[in-house]
């Protein structure tokens, strides 16, 4: 299982490059290589040396249903980008 930063406190949002709409955790999106749908789970968790609290990363965690597994993609692979919300 890949650690996913909690959506409520992430401070970032994933935005679809084509529509400008936010891709929210739990939302189904097209698999980058054309193999159906995957579910966006949220950004990765980053632990920076010297920082007491983890921060959201800029890599997207997704879940495949068959086989059931978590995976990560760079936002560009999902035709999206991360934006700060704070």
Backbone as a ProteinNet text record, in pm:
[ID]
protein_1_A
[PRIMARY]
XXXXXXXXXXXXXXXXXXXXXXXXXXXXXXXXXXXXXXXXXXXXXXXXXXXXXXXXXXXXXXXXXXXXXXXXXXXXXXXXXXXXXX
[TERTIARY]
83.4	0	88.5	54.5	129.7	61.4	139.4	82.9	23.3	-100.8	-171.8	-196.9	-165.3	-187.1	-336.9	-386.6	-531.3	-580.9	-686.6	-739.3	-779.6	-836.9	-888.2	-777.5	-655.5	-546.5	-432.3	-454.1	-344.8	-287.9	-371.8	-320.9	-287	-317.4	-298.3	-421.2	-439.8	-546.8	-495	-543.7	-506.2	-606.5	-557.4	-643.5	-621.1	-729.8	-726.6	-680.3	-578.4	-525.3	-623.4	-705.9	-798.3	-919	-970.6	-1095	-1075.2	-963.6	-941.1	-1016.6	-1087.2	-1165.8	-1077.2	-1112.4	-1040	-1072.6	-970.2	-987.6	-980.7	-1091.3	-1100.5	-1067.9	-1011.6	-987.9	-1116.6	-1104.9	-1220	-1281.6	-1238	-1291.7	-1223.8	-1303.5	-1248.7	-1199.6	-1082.2	-1022.5	-967.7	-944.1	-889.5	-747.4	-720.7	-586.4	-497.4	-377.6	-293.9	-262.8	-263.7	-226.9	-346.9	-467.9	-588.2	-645.7	-616.2	-664.3	-777.5	-878.4	-993.7	-981	-1036.9	-1042.8	-959.5	-910.7	-842.3	-906.3	-882.5	-937.6	-825.3	-841.1	-743.5	-762.2	-654	-662	-611.7	-518	-462.2	-313.1	-249.7	-104.9	-28.1	95.8	183.5	215.1	272.3	316.6	467.9	516.3	659.8	706	809.2	871.4	1004	1011.4	1134.4	1220	1348.3	1441.1	1436.1	1425.2	1422.1	1283	1184.9	1046.8	969.4	897	825.9	702.3	640.5	516.5	537.4	472	479.5	403.7	434	368.8	317.4	222.5	176.5	283.5	300.1	393	326.5	398.1	345.3	338.2	313.6	295.6	157.7	80.7	-56.8	-61.8	-132	-154.2	-289.7	-291.2	-415.5	-433.6	-555.1	-582.7	-640.6	-583.5	-637.2	-733.3	-836.4	-930.5	-895.3	-830.1	-796.7	-660.2	-558.4	-555.8	-566.4	-618.7	-635.4	-499.9	-453.2	-322.4	-316.1	-234.7	-208.3	-87.6	-83.7	25.4	43	152.3	174	204	160.5	188.6	225.5	314.1	337	210.8	176.4	55.7	50.5	161.9	163.7	118.1	148.1	103.5	-48.3	-111.4	-256.8	-319.9	-239.4	-284.9	-343.2	-265.1	-310.6	-190.2	-219	-112.2	-162.8	-69.1	-105.8	-101.4	-199.1	-203.4	-213.4	-148	-161.4	-299	-358	-488.3	-475.4	-360.8	-340.9	-286.7
-117.2	0	124.4	220.9	345.7	451	522.4	624.8	739.2	776.2	885.4	994.9	1119.1	1232.3	1256.1	1283	1306	1424.5	1403.8	1506.5	1633.5	1621.4	1737.3	1834.8	1785.4	1872.1	1881.1	1836.1	1826.7	1961.4	2062.1	2190.8	2191.8	2082.8	2075.4	2009.2	2037	1969.3	1932	1820.5	1772.6	1828.9	1893	1959.5	1901.3	1866.6	1814.6	1926.4	1900.9	2003.1	2042.4	1949.9	1977.6	2060	2030.9	2095.5	2200.3	2193.8	2283.8	2243	2129.8	2081.1	2002.1	2010.7	1935.1	1786.3	1703.7	1558.8	1529.1	1483.8	1464.8	1320.3	1302.9	1167	1084.5	962	873.7	878.6	973.4	989	892.7	833.6	747.5	833.6	797.9	868.8	765.2	806.1	710.6	667.6	541	486.9	543.1	591.5	658.7	580.6	448.4	368.6	307.1	359	315.4	183.6	144	15.7	34.4	110.4	127.9	245.4	229.2	334.9	299	402	388.3	487.5	472.5	563.8	646.5	779.4	869.7	868	844.7	837.7	963.8	1035.5	1157.2	1165.3	1270.9	1284.7	1194.9	1167.7	1090.6	1170.4	1103.3	1165.6	1182.1	1302.7	1329.9	1366.4	1299	1330.3	1398.2	1529.2	1603.2	1607.7	1585.8	1585.6	1719.6	1713.9	1835.1	1893.9	1843.9	1892	1796.1	1850.4	1762.2	1695.6	1758.8	1706.9	1668.3	1560.9	1526.3	1628.1	1632	1722.9	1642.5	1699.9	1630.5	1634.8	1523.8	1518.5	1565.7	1556.8	1597.3	1478.3	1360.4	1237.5	1183.7	1142.5	1097.2	947.4	911.8	771.3	730.5	618.8	569	423	374.2	233	168	54.5	-30.4	-129.7	-170.1	-267.1	-410	-430.3	-565.8	-566.7	-612.8	-661.5	-543.5	-567.3	-461.2	-424.2	-307.2	-260.7	-109.5	-51.3	92.2	115.1	231.6	266.8	416.7	468.7	613.2	657.9	779.4	842.2	987.3	1037.9	1181.7	1247.1	1367.5	1432.7	1442.1	1468.5	1480.4	1351.4	1236.7	1109	1096	1169.1	1168.3	1289.8	1361	1482.1	1581.5	1605.2	1692.7	1761.8	1845.5	1911.8	1934.7	1947.9	1983.5	2134.8	2188.8	2331	2343.5	2444.9	2472.4	2531.7	2495.6	2550.8	2654.3	2661.8	2759.2	2889
0	0	0	-82.8	-94.3	-7.2	73.3	161.5	80.2	114.7	47.4	149.5	111.9	201.5	215.8	337.3	355.8	273.7	197	106.7	180.2	298	370.5	411.6	427.3	472.9	372.6	250.6	153.5	112.4	89.7	43.8	-103.4	-173.8	-318.2	-380.4	-506.7	-579.8	-717.6	-770.2	-902.2	-1001.6	-1106.6	-1203.7	-1342.5	-1409.7	-1546.8	-1640.5	-1721.1	-1811.4	-1920.8	-1967.3	-2076.9	-2031.8	-1912.7	-1868.7	-1760.5	-1689.1	-1577.2	-1452	-1458.1	-1345.4	-1248.5	-1120.9	-1019.6	-1030.8	-1016.9	-1006.2	-857.4	-801.1	-656.7	-617.4	-497.1	-449.7	-452.3	-501.5	-516.1	-654.6	-736	-871.5	-968.1	-1058.2	-1163.2	-1278.1	-1329.3	-1442.2	-1540.2	-1666.4	-1763.3	-1726	-1743.1	-1722.3	-1833.5	-1801.7	-1900.2	-2028.2	-2020.2	-2136	-2205.8	-2174.8	-2243.9	-2197.9	-2074.9	-2023	-1922.3	-1957.3	-1870.5	-1776.2	-1657	-1557.3	-1434.4	-1367.7	-1240.1	-1144.7	-1016.6	-917.2	-857.4	-864.6	-804.6	-653.3	-578.1	-432.3	-363.8	-425.8	-366.3	-391.6	-337.8	-355.6	-259.8	-294.1	-206.9	-80.4	17	141.4	133.7	166.2	163.2	303.5	350	479.5	449.9	477.9	452.4	578.5	559.7	672.4	744.5	876.2	956.6	974.1	901.7	913.2	1003.6	1102.5	1195.1	1134.4	1038.1	979.5	832.8	787.6	644.4	560.3	432.4	338.7	219	144.4	24.1	-84.1	-152.3	-263.6	-391.4	-499.6	-630.1	-724.8	-665.1	-741.1	-703.8	-803.5	-782	-753.3	-647.3	-612.9	-669.5	-742.1	-801.9	-763.9	-784.4	-757.1	-881.4	-915.5	-1021.7	-957.8	-1031.6	-975.7	-1012.8	-1128.7	-1169.9	-1238	-1172.4	-1035.1	-939	-820.7	-722.4	-665	-703.6	-659.5	-666.6	-579.8	-585.7	-676	-738.1	-827.1	-820.8	-871.9	-876.1	-1018.8	-1048.7	-1177.3	-1154.2	-1238.4	-1240.5	-1295.9	-1250.4	-1300.2	-1452.9	-1516.7	-1662.8	-1730.8	-1668.9	-1724.7	-1719.6	-1628.4	-1614.7	-1683.3	-1762.7	-1832.8	-1733.3	-1626.6	-1518.9	-1456.7	-1356	-1280.6	-1138.4	-1044.9	-908.8	-894.2	-821.5	-786.8	-636.2	-580.1	-437.7	-411.3	-297.3	-260.1	-149.8	-86.1	23.6	-28.3
[MASK]
++++++++++++++++++++++++++++++++++++++++++++++++++++++++++++++++++++++++++++++++++++++

